[in-house]
């Protein structure tokens, strides 16, 4: 069983990637690239210290005075402090600390649709676990110790924990590829929990033009269940794919046989996950989403002029997760542009 971020083609697939034939229609709305993963925090300095001390990942806090932020997040009067943390593989992890109005922190169960985790592949798992315990990070994995799982590269040891805001962090010990960045963390993937594989495929494949695929059958792999701390007998199935430029493996997991509650927070609420995705024909994509009844989060459901030739909108995916969709013209980025 391929458990973690293996993008493979299985003959008996029902959620197949929507392949295009002939020349692609350049006017059709589609994903262009992943910009970064997003995680709203309770306190930026606390969360930055956690990732620095546990994993050696560094970020610099900055005020972000762009006046479009209240419209984009539908939060009049909000101000923003953030850190765009660089990750291996040219990925970025944006930690956002919203201020100036009330916030309601939330923590999902791993099986809840809308739950999110960042997956860090490390050279030395024992060192990361020791650092996490020093930081009093809650361990989710049953038994509180790393377990052996199956991956696309063979057997590996892994553990699931939470950061100070309750955001899930899966850590996998893996030998780095030649030329991998130095430091304990040498590779990164993204993982999300979905409510329905069918609805998730319709949204990401159909509206964003992503290629997610996976088997229709549910599995009961005991190692996976122990890793994420759920009871024996729980079933799951996955959709996997690759987000383009910088390429990032992404995995969505649907659980069955365990209580689930859709996890949806406002953009500003600590613990809220999101992805920022650059697209083509944003207007056309938003029109399609409106027609399909996709919740539009930004003020009045309108695209926001973010400056520097960039236009953005927050929407909600079928699982309750916030997505920041944006399109950028050829103009250089303006002051306050975080993309």
N, C-alpha and C positions, 0 to 999 in steps of 0.2 A: 504494500500500500504506500503510495507516494504521499507523504504527509505534509511536507513543508516546501511550498513554492517550487514545485517541479512543473514546468509547463510541458505537457505531453499530449499526444493525440491518442485517444482510446477508441477502438473501433465502434463500440456500442454506445455512442454519445447521443444525447438528445439536446443538450445545450451547446450546440456547435457554434463556432465563430461564424459570423456572417461574412463569407468571402465575397469579394467583388469580382466581377468578370469584366474583361475589357478595360478601357481607360476609365479611371475613376472620375466622377463628376466633381470638379473642384468647387462647385457652388454648394454642394450638399454639406450641411452642418456635420462636423466631425471633430474628434479630438486631434489636437496637434501635438501636445506634449504634456507630461506632468510637470508642473512648476515646483510644487513642494507639498509635503504633508503638513498639517496644522494641528495644533493641540493647545486649547485655551487653558491657562493655568491660574491657580489661586494667587501665587506670588512668584514673579519671574525669577528673582534672585535665588529663591529656595529650589526651584526646579532646575535652574542652570547648575547650581552647586551639586545636585544629585547626579546629573549626567556627567559632570566633570569628575566627580570623586569616584563614581562607580564604574564608568566606562571610558574615562579620558576624553570625552567629547566636549568641545569648547564652543561657547557662543558669547557674543557681546550684547548686552542690553542697550536698547536705544529707544528714545521717545520717537513716536511716529505721528507727526502733526497733520497728516493729510486731512483736509476738511471733508473729504468724501466718505470717510470711515463711518460716521453716524448713518448716512443714507445706505451705504452698502450693507451694514449689519442691522439696519432698521432699529437703531438704538439712539434716539435723539439725545445729544449731550455727552455721549460716550467719548472717552479719550483712550489712546492706545499706547502701550509700551511693549516692545517685542524684541525677540532675538531670532535672527535667521541662522540657525545652527548648520554649518556645513557637515555633510556626512560622506562616507566613502562612496565612490561611484558617481560623484557630482550631484548626489541627491541633497536635499535640504529639508530641515525640520524646523518649522516656524512655531515658536512658543509665543503665544499672545496673552498679554495681561491687560484686560479692559478695566477702565476705572471711570468714576464719575457718576455711577448709578448702581442700583442693586444688582446682585448676581446670585444665582442659585446653583451651587456646586452639585454635581451628580456623579455617581459611580455605577457602571454597568456590571452585571454578571457577564462572564465571557460568552455565554450562550444567548444573551440578549441581542436581537437584531439592532444594528447600529453601534455595537461595541467595536472598538478598534485597538490594534496593537502595532507597534513597530517591532520588527524582527532584526536582531543584531547578531551577526555571525562573528564569533570571537576566536582568537588563538588560544586563550586560556580561560576556560569556563570557571575553574575553581577560584581564580583571582576575582572574577566578576561577582561570583556568588558571595565570596568573603566580603567584598566591598559593599554589596547590597545589604548584607546582614548588619554591617557596621552602620549603614544608613537607615536601619530599621525598615527596610522595604518589605511590604507584605508579600509572602510567597504564596502563589496560587496553586502550584503543582502539589498533588496529593503526596503527603509525606514530607514536604518541604525540602526535598533534595532533588538534584538533577536525575533524570531517567534516560534510558536509551530509547531512541525513536528511529524510525526509518525515514531517510531522506532520498532525494534524487541521486545523491552521491554515496549512498550506503548508510550504514548505521552511524548515529551520532548521539551525543548527550545534550540534553536541553532542559531548560527550566523556564517557567512563566512566573513573572512577578509584576508588581505595580509600582509606578513612580509616585511622588508625593501627591499627585492629583487623582490617583486611581487609574491612570492610563496604563494599559497593559504593555509590558515589554517582554517579548520572548527572546531568550538568549540561547544560541546554538554554537557548540564548539565544532569548528570546521577548519581544516587546513586551508590557508589562503592560496589563491591562484597566483601564478607567477606575476610579479609586478603589482601585487595588491598593496594598498596604502599601509604605511607603518602604523603601529598602535595596536591595541588589543582588538578593537572593532575594525574589520576589514571589508565587510559587505553588509548590505541592508536590504530588507524587503518590507512589504506592507501586508497587513492582514486585517480583515473585517468580517463581522458576523452578519449574515443576511437572514431575512425573514423567509424568502421564497427564491429558489434558484430560477424559476421561470420568470418572475417579475424582475429580478436583478439582471438577467440576460436581456430581457426586452428593453430595459432602460439603458444599460451600458453598451450593449451591442447595437441595439436599434437606434437609439438617439445620439449616442456619442461615437459610434463607429468603432468601439473597442472590440477586441476579439477575446472574449471569455469563453471557456469551454470546460466540460467536465462530465463525469458519468451520471446517469440518472439514478443509479442504485445508491442506497444508503449503506454505510459501513459501521461496524462496531469495534474498530481497532482499539484494543484496551490501552495501548501505550498512549495514543492520542487523548483518550478520555482521562487518563491519569495526569497527563501533562497539563490539561486545562482545568483539572479539578472537578470533573463531573462524574455522576454515579455510573457504575457499570450498567450496561444495557442501553445507555443513551446512543442514539444513532446520529450520523452526520454524513453530509456529502459536500463536495467542494466545486467551485468554479475557479479556474486559474487563468492568468494571462500575463501579458507584458505591457505596461504603460510605456509609450514611446518617449524618447529623448529628454533627459537622460533615461535610458531604459530601466524600468523597475518592475520586478516581479510583484504581482498582487494576487491575493487569495481571498475568496469569500467562502465562508462556511455556514451551512444551514444545519441546525440541530433539530432532532425529533425525539420525543419521549422524555422531555425535561421541561419544566415551566420556563416560559420566555415572556419578557415584557419589552416592547419596542423602546429603545433608548434614544430619545431625542432631546437635546438641550438647545437653547438659544446660542447663537454664535459666541456671545460674550460669557457664557456660563463656564466656570472652571470644570474641566473634564470633558468639554465638548471637542470631539474630533472633527476634522474636515480634510479635504484635499483641494488644492488650487490647481485647476486644469486649464491650460490654454487651448482654445478651440478656433475653428474657422467658422465664419458666418454665424456669429453669436445671435444676431437678430432672428435668423431662421430657426436656430436651435431653440431659442426661448419661445418662439411662436408655436413650435411643435410641442414643447412642454406645456404651454398654456392649454393647448387643445387636448392634451392627454390628461390634464388635471394635476400635473406635477406642482407641488407647493413652491411658490416663489417667495423667498424670505426678504429680500431687499425692499426698501420703502416703496409702497404702492406697487410692488411686483415689477418694478422698472429697472432697466439697465442703468448703471451709474457711470458717469464720466469721471474716471479716476485720475485723469491728468496724464501727460506724457504720451498721448496717443493710445491710452489703454481704457477699455470699457469693461465693467465687471458686473456680476450679479451673483447673489447667493441663492441656491435652490436646495431642496431637500430630496435625497434619493429615496427609493422605495423602502429602505431599511431604517430611515430616520436620521441618516448622516447628512451633515451640511456639505455642500459642494460649492466652491467659489469658481465660477466659470468666467473666463476673461478672453478678450480678443485685443490684440495690439496691432496698431498700424506701423508703418515704417518710421514714424517719428521717434526721435530719441526719448528715453524715459525722462520725465520731469522730476522736479524736486519732490521728495516724499514718496517716490515710487519704490515699492518694496518688491516688485516682481523681478 
